[in-house]
């Protein structure tokens, strides 16, 4: 027992990073043909069955992939955690405060953006974000703010009252292909700032089977990763059950 206490004091132990599967691309495939193939809601349930610890959706105003009706259906079907991402417009806030998902991730998307490509300037938008966070907290929703890997943005995210930040890992994935070590070090100041402040840290965008494990090894306090595009691409070859298991194995 004394030896175990010694180990606990000497080493820091972290819970396993949770995998939230973003199913936007599945909805894109469905919408391309009309009808209900593939069945987005059934796919989400199967992802949970195969071991995913959360489901992420990012409804956009034009409903080019996830639709508002999908979010309502998923709320009643998802048994793990439902994470809804989006720009806190009046319409978005009405949706999430009505369904009350486990987590809302605030993303500063322009309606015409193909995909998310930058985080919030939490210093500039501090007062606005405070108001949004307060409203979401009043509905008992956990709040994460999407930020670039900048320790200042992380610090001001904490000042909004948010529970977590989600580090935008697009630049990490791009740099990782050229210099993995440099990619990690670019994210270290922001990741360590979040940990130092006691702010929960998620990560997402362009994470895949190649670059995920080094990120988690460097920052084992990462609470959750949200992965969609890569998982769907891998599933074309491996199948979704095998793909989810591959990602879970990396997160262990």
C-alpha positions as CSV (number, residue, x, y, z in Angstrom):
1,X,0.0,0.0,0.0
2,X,2.8,2.4,0.9
3,X,4.4,1.7,-2.5
4,X,1.2,2.4,-4.3
5,X,0.8,5.7,-2.4
6,X,4.4,6.5,-3.4
7,X,3.6,5.9,-7.1
8,X,0.5,8.0,-6.9
9,X,2.5,10.9,-5.5
10,X,5.4,10.5,-7.9
11,X,3.3,10.0,-11.1
12,X,0.2,11.8,-12.4
13,X,-2.5,9.6,-13.7
14,X,-5.1,10.7,-16.2
15,X,-8.4,9.2,-17.3
16,X,-8.5,7.7,-20.8
17,X,-9.3,10.3,-23.4
18,X,-12.9,9.9,-24.7
19,X,-13.7,9.4,-28.4
20,X,-16.6,11.4,-29.7
21,X,-17.5,10.5,-33.3
22,X,-18.5,13.4,-35.5
23,X,-21.2,12.0,-37.9
24,X,-21.5,15.1,-40.1
25,X,-20.0,13.2,-43.1
26,X,-22.6,10.4,-42.8
27,X,-25.3,13.1,-43.0
28,X,-23.6,14.6,-46.1
29,X,-23.7,11.2,-47.8
30,X,-27.4,10.8,-47.0
31,X,-28.3,14.3,-48.2
32,X,-26.4,13.7,-51.5
33,X,-29.0,11.2,-52.6
34,X,-32.1,12.0,-50.6
35,X,-34.0,9.5,-48.6
36,X,-32.6,8.0,-45.4
37,X,-29.5,6.0,-46.5
38,X,-27.3,5.9,-44.6
39,X,-29.5,6.2,-41.5
40,X,-27.7,8.9,-39.5
41,X,-29.4,8.1,-36.2
42,X,-28.8,4.4,-36.6
43,X,-25.2,5.1,-37.4
44,X,-24.8,7.1,-34.2
45,X,-26.3,4.3,-32.1
46,X,-24.0,1.7,-33.7
47,X,-21.0,3.9,-33.1
48,X,-21.9,3.8,-29.4
49,X,-22.4,0.1,-29.6
50,X,-18.9,-0.3,-31.0
51,X,-17.4,1.6,-28.2
52,X,-17.6,5.4,-29.0
53,X,-18.0,7.4,-25.9
54,X,-19.8,10.3,-27.5
55,X,-21.4,11.6,-30.6
56,X,-20.7,15.0,-32.1
57,X,-22.8,17.0,-34.6
58,X,-22.3,20.4,-36.1
59,X,-25.6,21.7,-37.6
60,X,-25.1,24.6,-40.0
61,X,-27.8,27.1,-41.1
62,X,-28.1,25.6,-44.6
63,X,-28.4,22.0,-43.2
64,X,-26.0,20.7,-45.8
65,X,-25.3,17.8,-43.5
66,X,-26.8,17.5,-40.1
67,X,-30.3,18.8,-39.9
68,X,-32.2,20.3,-37.0
69,X,-34.5,17.3,-37.0
70,X,-31.4,15.0,-36.7
71,X,-30.3,16.8,-33.5
72,X,-33.7,16.3,-31.9
73,X,-33.7,12.6,-32.9
74,X,-30.2,12.1,-31.6
75,X,-31.0,13.6,-28.2
76,X,-33.4,10.9,-27.5
77,X,-31.2,8.1,-28.9
78,X,-27.6,8.9,-27.8
79,X,-26.9,7.1,-24.5
80,X,-23.3,8.4,-24.0
81,X,-22.7,12.1,-24.6
82,X,-24.1,14.3,-27.3
83,X,-21.9,17.2,-28.2
84,X,-23.4,19.9,-30.5
85,X,-21.0,22.3,-32.1
86,X,-21.8,25.6,-33.7
87,X,-21.8,29.4,-33.8
88,X,-24.1,30.7,-31.0
89,X,-26.6,32.5,-33.3
90,X,-30.1,33.0,-32.0
91,X,-31.3,30.0,-34.0
92,X,-28.5,27.8,-32.7
93,X,-29.0,28.8,-29.1
94,X,-32.7,28.1,-29.4
95,X,-31.9,24.6,-30.6
96,X,-29.4,23.7,-27.9
97,X,-31.2,25.2,-25.0
98,X,-34.3,23.2,-26.1
99,X,-32.6,19.8,-26.4
100,X,-30.0,20.3,-23.7
101,X,-27.1,18.1,-24.9
102,X,-24.3,17.1,-22.6
103,X,-22.0,19.6,-24.2
104,X,-22.1,22.6,-26.5
105,X,-18.9,23.5,-28.3
106,X,-18.9,27.1,-29.4
107,X,-17.3,27.6,-32.9
108,X,-16.9,30.9,-34.7
109,X,-18.1,29.6,-38.1
110,X,-19.2,31.8,-40.9
111,X,-22.3,30.4,-42.5
112,X,-20.4,29.8,-45.8
113,X,-17.4,28.1,-44.4
114,X,-16.7,24.7,-45.8
115,X,-15.3,23.5,-42.4
116,X,-14.1,25.1,-39.2
117,X,-10.7,26.7,-39.7
118,X,-10.0,29.0,-36.7
119,X,-10.9,29.5,-33.1
120,X,-12.4,32.3,-31.1
121,X,-10.6,35.4,-30.2
122,X,-11.7,34.9,-26.6
123,X,-10.1,38.2,-25.4
124,X,-11.9,40.3,-28.0
125,X,-15.2,38.5,-27.6
126,X,-15.0,38.0,-23.8
127,X,-18.2,39.8,-22.9
128,X,-20.2,38.1,-25.6
129,X,-19.0,34.7,-24.7
130,X,-19.6,35.2,-21.0
131,X,-23.3,35.8,-21.8
132,X,-23.5,32.7,-24.0
133,X,-21.8,30.5,-21.4
134,X,-24.0,31.8,-18.6
135,X,-27.1,31.1,-20.7
136,X,-25.9,27.5,-21.5
137,X,-25.0,26.9,-17.9
138,X,-28.4,28.0,-16.8
139,X,-29.7,24.9,-18.8
140,X,-27.0,22.7,-17.2
141,X,-25.0,22.3,-20.4
142,X,-21.3,21.8,-20.3
143,X,-19.6,24.4,-22.5
144,X,-16.4,24.1,-24.5
145,X,-14.9,26.9,-26.6
146,X,-13.0,26.2,-29.8
147,X,-9.7,28.1,-29.7
148,X,-6.4,28.2,-31.6
149,X,-3.3,26.9,-29.8
150,X,-2.6,30.2,-28.1
151,X,-2.2,30.3,-24.2
152,X,-3.8,33.8,-24.2
153,X,-6.9,32.5,-25.9
154,X,-7.0,29.6,-23.4
155,X,-6.7,32.0,-20.4
156,X,-9.5,34.2,-21.6
157,X,-11.6,31.2,-22.4
158,X,-11.4,30.4,-18.6
159,X,-12.6,34.0,-17.9
160,X,-15.8,33.4,-19.9
161,X,-16.7,30.7,-17.4
162,X,-16.4,27.9,-19.9
163,X,-15.8,24.4,-18.6
164,X,-13.4,23.4,-21.4
165,X,-11.5,24.5,-24.5
166,X,-11.2,22.6,-27.7
167,X,-7.9,23.1,-29.3
168,X,-8.2,23.4,-33.1
169,X,-5.8,20.8,-34.3
170,X,-5.9,21.5,-38.1
171,X,-2.5,23.2,-38.0
172,X,-1.1,20.4,-35.9
173,X,-2.2,17.7,-38.4
174,X,-0.7,19.7,-41.3
175,X,2.6,20.3,-39.6
176,X,2.8,16.8,-38.2
177,X,3.3,15.4,-41.7
178,X,6.5,17.5,-42.0
179,X,7.8,17.6,-38.5
180,X,5.9,15.7,-35.7
181,X,8.1,17.0,-32.9
182,X,7.6,20.6,-34.0
183,X,3.9,20.1,-34.3
184,X,3.7,18.9,-30.7
185,X,5.8,21.8,-29.4
186,X,3.6,24.3,-31.2
187,X,0.7,23.1,-29.1
188,X,2.5,22.7,-25.8
189,X,2.1,26.2,-24.4
190,X,-1.7,26.3,-24.9
191,X,-2.2,22.7,-23.7
192,X,-0.1,23.2,-20.6
193,X,-1.8,26.5,-19.9
194,X,-5.2,24.7,-19.9
195,X,-3.9,22.1,-17.6
196,X,-2.3,24.6,-15.3
197,X,-5.6,26.6,-15.1
198,X,-7.6,23.5,-14.4
199,X,-9.6,24.0,-17.6
200,X,-10.8,20.9,-19.3
201,X,-9.2,20.4,-22.7
202,X,-10.7,18.7,-25.8
203,X,-9.1,18.5,-29.2
204,X,-10.4,18.2,-32.7
205,X,-10.0,18.7,-36.5
206,X,-8.0,16.5,-38.8
207,X,-6.9,14.0,-36.1
208,X,-6.4,10.6,-37.5
209,X,-4.8,7.2,-36.9
210,X,-1.3,8.5,-37.7
211,X,-1.2,11.7,-35.6
212,X,-3.6,11.0,-32.7
213,X,-1.5,8.9,-30.4
214,X,1.5,11.3,-30.3
215,X,-0.9,14.1,-29.4
216,X,-2.4,12.2,-26.5
217,X,1.0,11.0,-25.3
218,X,2.2,14.5,-25.2
219,X,-1.0,15.9,-23.5
220,X,-2.5,13.0,-21.6
221,X,-5.0,15.3,-19.8
222,X,-6.9,15.7,-23.1
223,X,-10.5,14.9,-22.0
224,X,-12.0,14.2,-25.4
225,X,-11.2,14.1,-29.1
226,X,-13.8,14.7,-31.7
227,X,-13.1,12.9,-35.0
228,X,-15.3,12.6,-38.0
229,X,-13.8,12.9,-41.5
230,X,-10.9,10.5,-40.8
231,X,-13.1,7.9,-39.1
232,X,-15.5,7.9,-42.1
233,X,-12.6,7.6,-44.5
234,X,-11.0,4.8,-42.5
235,X,-14.4,3.0,-42.3
236,X,-14.5,2.8,-46.1
237,X,-11.7,0.3,-45.9
238,X,-11.9,-1.2,-42.4
239,X,-15.6,-0.9,-41.6
240,X,-16.9,1.3,-38.8
241,X,-16.7,-1.2,-36.0
242,X,-13.0,-2.0,-36.7
243,X,-12.2,1.7,-37.2
244,X,-13.6,2.7,-33.8
245,X,-11.7,0.0,-32.1
246,X,-8.5,1.2,-33.8
247,X,-9.0,4.7,-32.5
248,X,-9.9,3.4,-29.0
249,X,-6.8,1.3,-28.9
250,X,-4.7,4.4,-29.7
251,X,-6.4,6.4,-26.9
252,X,-5.5,3.7,-24.3
